[in-house]
Amino acid sequence: MADALAGLRVLELRQGIAAAYCGMLLSDLGADVVIAIDRVMAEDPDPPLAAQLYLDRNKRSVLLDPAAENGQQLLLALAGWADVAVEELLPDTRARWHVDPDLWRRARPDLIYASITPFGRTGPDADRPASDLIVQALSGFMNITGFPEDPPTRSGTSLSEYYTGVATGVAVLAALRHRDRTGRGQLLDMALLDTLLTAMEGVPDTFFRTRELRPRTGNSNPLFPGYGFYEAKDGHVATAIQGVNIWPRFCIAIDRPELAERPEFTSQADQDRWGAAVSAALIPWCLEHTRAEIVERLVAFGVPAAPVNTLADVIHEPPLADRGMLVEVDDPRRGRITITGSPLHLSETPGRVRRAAPAPGQDSREVTAELRPGTAARAAAQSPA
């Protein structure tokens, strides 16, 4: 079975998660993704090593010295080899490496160059230092996350990086489609701030229309008052009891069928009362049961519910094993390990994990041997790996 992106060559230059995650998705689909790093990146990795174990599966790694002539030759040879370059470098690294997308694209008009930055390639904040934390703060995301009585709260993961990684992957595929038709590549200008802003549900749209700011609401959702987290005998459960279709089933599931006679709610005030009724019914009922008992009962009646899991719990959830989302690989540094599988489930060309993440520079000689003659051959002979 041929992979969907077999034959696609991707050069990954990264100091962040977005480029690495984009490269991971492309490599899961069969693209040949080569990571170019220097010794500074190898000693102080970004993404960190724990994340690289899954972000860099299927990829190859080349170590170079961008300050040396042979390192620059190797980098230019890689740019000439690639169909797509995905770059997320700090401004000083980009300058030190002499990475110039305009120069590369003049030499290679069919090159697709994806630039990932916090705030965009141009403008007053183009070189402003930032991380996911800064972007979450600046975008307004942190201000709607957390409980009303607590300060703004960061997401538990680097959401802007992952969202941008996905968005960049979509943009790369669109650019490839355009190149198929025209033969021309293009520059993709992807910003963490842009993608996180578009992932804030209807919060920006509501503000644009009403100038109202959504308050922090903790674990509840003001648009769906039946959403909630409740304490059980042995932990917490999450439920989603919104709408007239689910409400009667919920009432029967908790042996309170009389509550199902409530009239249909249409106004926001009625929704608030509905949410209060759900909580009043669920809180004492949940305290009398375990998480497993609650979930089994609610799901049996078609009510969305789940335990609030730790990762120690998650690995035992049946869908993960059934969908191949826990994969064992032989890592060159840590031996046999388990990593997450590919989320790309296509009927004919699914994403898959073919090999473990490489050690820094593991594939330098192999990759340089495959590059074009001349510059590549000289670079291979002087490779620092």
BAPAMI-683030 format. One record per residue (C-alpha): y, x, z. Coordinates in Angstrom, 2 decimals. Layout:
PT      c2      c1      c3
PT       Y       X       Z
...
//
This chain:
PT      c2      c1      c3
PT    0.00    0.00    0.00
PT    3.32    1.49   -1.11
PT    6.18    1.38    1.38
PT    9.25   -0.58    0.32
PT   11.57    2.45    0.39
PT    9.07    5.09   -0.69
PT   10.89    7.77   -2.69
PT   14.28    7.10   -1.09
PT   15.75   10.31    0.35
PT   18.07   10.07    3.33
PT   20.05   12.83    5.03
PT   20.86   12.00    8.66
PT   23.75   13.78   10.40
PT   24.19   12.32   13.83
PT   25.69   12.60   17.28
PT   25.03    9.05   18.40
PT   22.52    6.24   18.31
PT   23.83    4.17   15.40
PT   22.99    6.71   12.67
PT   19.65    7.46   14.31
PT   18.73    3.77   14.54
PT   19.77    3.16   10.94
PT   17.63    6.13    9.90
PT   14.74    4.80   11.98
PT   14.80    1.43   10.21
PT   14.94    3.08    6.79
PT   12.13    5.49    7.68
PT    9.98    2.64    9.02
PT   10.19    1.18    5.50
PT    9.08    4.44    3.92
PT   12.28    6.39    3.28
PT   12.05   10.17    3.62
PT   14.65   10.76    6.35
PT   15.66   14.35    7.15
PT   17.71   15.06   10.27
PT   19.99   18.10    9.99
PT   20.95   19.64   13.34
PT   22.28   22.92   14.68
PT   21.33   24.78   17.85
PT   24.10   23.08   19.85
PT   22.60   19.67   19.02
PT   19.10   20.92   19.79
PT   20.15   22.11   23.25
PT   22.37   19.09   24.07
PT   20.80   16.26   22.07
PT   22.56   13.01   21.23
PT   20.71   10.63   21.16
PT   18.98   11.98   24.27
PT   15.40   13.19   24.04
PT   13.90   10.04   25.58
PT   15.53    7.94   22.83
PT   14.59   10.42   20.10
PT   10.91    9.84   20.84
PT   11.14    6.47   19.08
PT   14.37    6.78   17.06
PT   13.08    9.84   15.18
PT    9.54    8.70   14.40
PT    8.62    9.14   10.72
PT   11.51   11.58   10.19
PT   11.67   15.30    9.48
PT   13.98   17.79   11.20
PT   15.83   20.77    9.75
PT   17.66   23.35   11.87
PT   20.64   25.13   10.32
PT   23.61   27.27   11.27
PT   26.69   25.62    9.69
PT   28.86   28.66   10.49
PT   26.70   30.92    8.32
PT   26.75   31.00    4.54
PT   23.05   30.19    4.26
PT   23.57   27.23    6.62
PT   26.32   25.85    4.41
PT   24.14   26.40    1.34
PT   21.30   24.53    2.98
PT   23.57   21.64    3.98
PT   24.96   21.35    0.45
PT   21.46   21.51   -0.95
PT   20.43   18.65    1.35
PT   23.46   16.65    0.21
PT   22.36   17.25   -3.37
PT   18.80   16.21   -2.54
PT   19.67   12.96   -0.77
PT   20.18    9.51   -2.23
PT   21.87    8.41    1.00
PT   23.74   10.34    3.69
PT   24.15    8.62    7.07
PT   26.73   10.46    9.16
PT   27.86    9.90   12.75
PT   29.42   13.18   13.83
PT   32.22   13.94   16.26
PT   35.44   14.97   14.48
PT   35.20   18.60   15.63
PT   31.56   18.80   14.54
PT   32.42   17.33   11.14
PT   35.12   19.97   10.73
PT   32.91   22.81   11.98
PT   30.18   21.79    9.55
PT   32.69   21.40    6.67
PT   31.31   17.93    5.98
PT   33.54   16.33    3.35
PT   32.27   13.00    1.97
PT   34.91   12.97   -0.78
PT   33.82   16.41   -1.99
PT   30.14   15.48   -1.80
PT   30.72   12.27   -3.73
PT   32.73   14.01   -6.43
PT   29.80   16.34   -6.95
PT   27.34   13.45   -6.73
PT   28.89   10.17   -7.98
PT   25.61    8.36   -7.27
PT   25.52    9.43   -3.61
PT   25.72    6.66   -1.01
PT   27.58    8.04    2.00
PT   27.56    5.94    5.19
PT   30.20    7.04    7.70
PT   29.84    5.70   11.26
PT   32.77    6.09   13.66
PT   34.08    4.18   16.69
PT   37.17    2.79   14.93
PT   36.86    3.56   11.21
PT   37.42    6.60    9.01
PT   41.16    6.08    8.51
PT   44.08    4.81   10.54
PT   45.77    5.91   13.74
PT   42.52    5.92   15.78
PT   40.30    7.62   13.21
PT   39.82   10.73   15.37
PT   40.14    9.02   18.75
PT   37.22   10.02   21.00
PT   35.09    7.11   22.15
PT   31.60    6.07   23.13
PT   29.78    2.76   23.38
PT   31.29    2.23   26.85
PT   34.81    2.60   25.44
PT   34.06    0.26   22.55
PT   32.58   -2.38   24.87
PT   35.76   -2.17   26.97
PT   38.19   -2.21   24.04
PT   36.47   -5.04   22.16
PT   36.67   -7.53   25.03
PT   32.90   -7.60   25.35
PT   32.92   -6.21   28.90
PT   35.48   -8.77   29.99
PT   33.08  -11.68   29.35
PT   30.06   -9.88   30.85
PT   29.21  -10.16   34.53
PT   29.90  -12.62   37.34
PT   33.32  -14.21   37.98
PT   33.70  -12.49   41.34
PT   32.69   -9.07   39.97
PT   34.56   -6.63   37.71
PT   33.84   -6.51   33.97
PT   30.34   -5.23   33.30
PT   28.84   -2.99   30.65
PT   25.73   -4.10   28.79
PT   22.54   -2.41   29.95
PT   22.17   -0.66   26.57
PT   24.55    0.79   23.97
PT   24.93   -2.47   22.07
PT   27.70   -1.38   19.71
PT   25.58    1.56   18.56
PT   22.50   -0.54   17.88
PT   24.43   -3.36   16.18
PT   26.14   -0.79   13.96
PT   22.84    0.87   13.17
PT   21.46   -2.43   11.90
PT   24.66   -3.27   10.01
PT   24.68    0.17    8.39
PT   21.09   -0.31    7.26
PT   22.08   -3.60    5.59
PT   25.10   -1.93    3.96
PT   22.92    0.93    2.66
PT   20.49   -1.51    1.05
PT   23.39   -3.41   -0.54
PT   24.82   -0.14   -1.86
PT   21.43    0.79   -3.30
PT   21.30   -2.57   -5.07
PT   24.77   -1.90   -6.49
PT   23.67    1.57   -7.63
PT   20.62    0.11   -9.33
PT   22.95   -2.01  -11.45
PT   25.76    0.50  -12.09
PT   24.43    3.99  -11.35
PT   27.32    4.54   -8.96
PT   27.19    5.32   -5.26
PT   29.90    4.43   -2.76
PT   31.38    5.21    0.63
PT   30.39    2.94    3.52
PT   32.97    2.87    6.33
PT   31.19    1.45    9.39
PT   32.88    1.12   12.80
PT   31.33    0.36   16.19
PT   34.32   -1.80   17.15
PT   33.96   -3.96   14.04
PT   30.30   -4.75   14.52
PT   30.52   -5.47   18.25
PT   33.44   -7.84   17.67
PT   31.37   -9.85   15.18
PT   28.46  -10.03   17.66
PT   30.39  -11.87   20.39
PT   29.16  -15.33   19.42
PT   32.05  -17.80   19.14
PT   34.29  -16.11   21.71
PT   36.81  -14.63   19.23
PT   36.87  -17.81   17.13
PT   37.55  -19.96   20.17
PT   40.42  -17.70   21.19
PT   41.90  -17.74   17.66
PT   41.96  -21.55   17.74
PT   42.88  -22.27   21.35
PT   44.19  -19.00   22.83
PT   41.80  -19.65   25.73
PT   39.96  -16.69   27.24
PT   36.32  -17.20   28.18
PT   35.78  -16.28   31.84
PT   32.83  -14.28   33.08
PT   30.06  -16.74   33.89
PT   27.22  -14.50   35.05
PT   23.81  -15.71   33.94
PT   24.99  -19.10   32.72
PT   26.32  -19.97   29.29
PT   29.32  -22.35   29.24
PT   28.22  -23.69   25.85
PT   24.70  -24.43   27.11
PT   24.82  -25.46   30.78
PT   21.04  -25.89   30.91
PT   20.62  -22.15   30.50
PT   19.94  -20.47   33.83
PT   18.08  -18.04   36.07
PT   16.28  -19.32   39.13
PT   14.49  -17.76   42.06
PT   10.73  -18.23   42.35
PT    8.34  -17.20   45.11
PT    7.82  -13.79   43.50
PT   10.93  -13.08   41.43
PT   13.09  -14.94   38.93
PT   12.58  -17.14   35.88
PT   14.85  -18.02   32.99
PT   15.04  -21.52   31.53
PT   16.86  -23.13   28.61
PT   17.13  -26.87   29.27
PT   19.87  -28.07   26.98
PT   19.99  -31.16   24.83
PT   18.61  -34.68   25.06
PT   15.29  -33.67   23.50
PT   14.34  -31.14   26.18
PT   15.77  -32.95   29.21
PT   13.07  -35.69   29.43
PT   10.27  -33.14   29.00
PT   11.76  -31.03   31.77
PT   11.95  -34.01   34.13
PT    8.28  -34.82   33.55
PT    7.26  -31.15   33.93
PT    8.74  -30.96   37.44
PT    7.37  -34.40   38.42
PT   10.82  -36.01   38.46
PT   10.51  -38.56   35.62
PT   13.24  -40.73   37.16
PT   15.80  -38.11   36.18
PT   15.03  -38.72   32.51
PT   16.89  -42.03   32.66
PT   20.24  -40.23   32.64
PT   22.53  -41.34   29.78
PT   23.12  -39.07   26.80
PT   25.97  -36.62   27.50
PT   28.61  -35.87   24.88
PT   31.71  -34.45   26.57
PT   32.11  -31.00   28.13
PT   32.52  -32.65   31.53
PT   29.20  -34.44   31.06
PT   27.54  -31.20   30.04
PT   28.78  -29.60   33.24
PT   27.26  -32.45   35.25
PT   24.04  -32.06   33.27
PT   23.90  -28.39   34.15
PT   24.49  -29.22   37.80
PT   21.66  -31.78   37.67
PT   19.29  -29.20   36.19
PT   20.13  -26.70   38.91
PT   19.80  -29.29   41.67
PT   16.34  -30.20   40.43
PT   15.10  -26.70   39.61
PT   16.22  -24.67   42.62
PT   13.94  -26.28   45.23
PT   11.08  -26.73   42.77
PT   11.11  -23.05   41.70
PT   11.15  -21.81   45.29
PT    7.81  -23.56   45.85
PT    6.06  -21.88   42.88
PT    5.36  -18.44   41.44
PT    6.86  -17.24   38.19
PT    3.56  -17.68   36.37
PT    3.14  -21.25   37.66
PT    6.68  -22.20   36.67
PT    6.45  -20.77   33.17
PT    3.01  -22.22   32.52
PT    4.13  -25.68   33.61
PT    7.41  -25.74   31.71
PT    6.02  -24.27   28.50
PT    3.16  -26.77   28.59
PT    5.77  -29.53   28.26
PT    7.75  -27.75   25.55
PT   10.51  -26.43   27.82
PT   11.68  -22.87   27.02
PT   11.02  -20.61   30.02
PT   10.09  -17.03   30.79
PT    9.74  -14.69   33.74
PT   12.55  -12.19   34.21
PT   10.40   -9.16   33.47
PT   10.65   -5.50   34.19
PT    9.34   -3.16   31.51
PT    6.19   -2.79   33.60
PT    5.68   -6.52   33.00
PT    6.80   -6.53   29.36
PT    4.07   -4.20   28.14
PT    1.48   -6.83   29.10
PT    3.13   -9.65   27.12
PT    0.62  -10.79   24.43
PT    3.08  -10.98   21.49
PT    3.84   -7.24   21.69
PT    0.22   -6.20   21.25
PT   -0.39   -8.90   18.64
PT    2.56   -7.73   16.55
PT    1.90   -4.02   16.88
PT    5.03   -3.33   18.90
PT    3.38   -0.75   21.18
PT    2.20    2.28   19.20
PT    0.52    5.50   20.31
PT    1.48    8.74   18.57
PT    0.83   12.46   19.09
PT    4.17   13.97   20.02
PT    4.52   17.74   19.42
PT    6.21   18.20   22.80
PT    4.61   15.61   25.09
PT    1.17   14.94   23.69
PT   -0.16   11.41   23.31
PT    2.62    8.92   24.09
PT    3.42    5.24   23.57
PT    6.55    4.23   21.68
PT    7.91    0.96   20.33
PT    6.65   -0.12   16.92
PT    8.63   -1.27   13.92
PT   10.43   -4.62   14.21
PT   10.36   -5.02   10.40
PT    7.48   -7.41    9.70
PT    7.36   -7.96    5.93
PT    4.32   -9.63    4.37
PT    3.86   -7.04    1.59
PT    5.74   -3.91    2.71
PT    6.02   -3.95    6.52
PT    7.71   -1.25    8.50
PT    5.27    1.09   10.20
PT    5.07    4.20   12.35
PT    3.44    7.02   10.39
PT    4.18   10.06   12.55
PT    5.79   11.08   15.82
PT    9.35   12.34   16.14
PT    9.63   16.01   15.13
PT   10.68   18.84   17.39
PT   14.11   20.29   16.45
PT   13.78   22.23   13.20
PT   10.06   21.52   12.94
PT   10.24   20.86    9.20
PT   12.87   23.40    8.13
PT   10.61   25.49    5.89
PT    8.81   22.49    4.42
PT   12.04   20.70    3.51
PT   13.86   23.71    2.10
PT   10.82   24.51   -0.06
PT   11.20   21.06   -1.65
PT   14.89   21.40   -2.44
PT   16.31   22.38   -5.78
PT   15.92   26.01   -6.87
PT   18.68   28.58   -6.42
PT   20.75   27.67   -3.39
PT   17.82   25.95   -1.71
PT   15.52   28.92   -2.22
PT   18.04   31.32   -0.74
PT   18.62   28.97    2.19
PT   14.88   28.67    2.79
PT   14.47   32.44    2.91
PT   17.18   32.70    5.56
PT   16.40   29.50    7.49
PT   16.97   29.91   11.26
PT   13.73   28.02   12.02
//
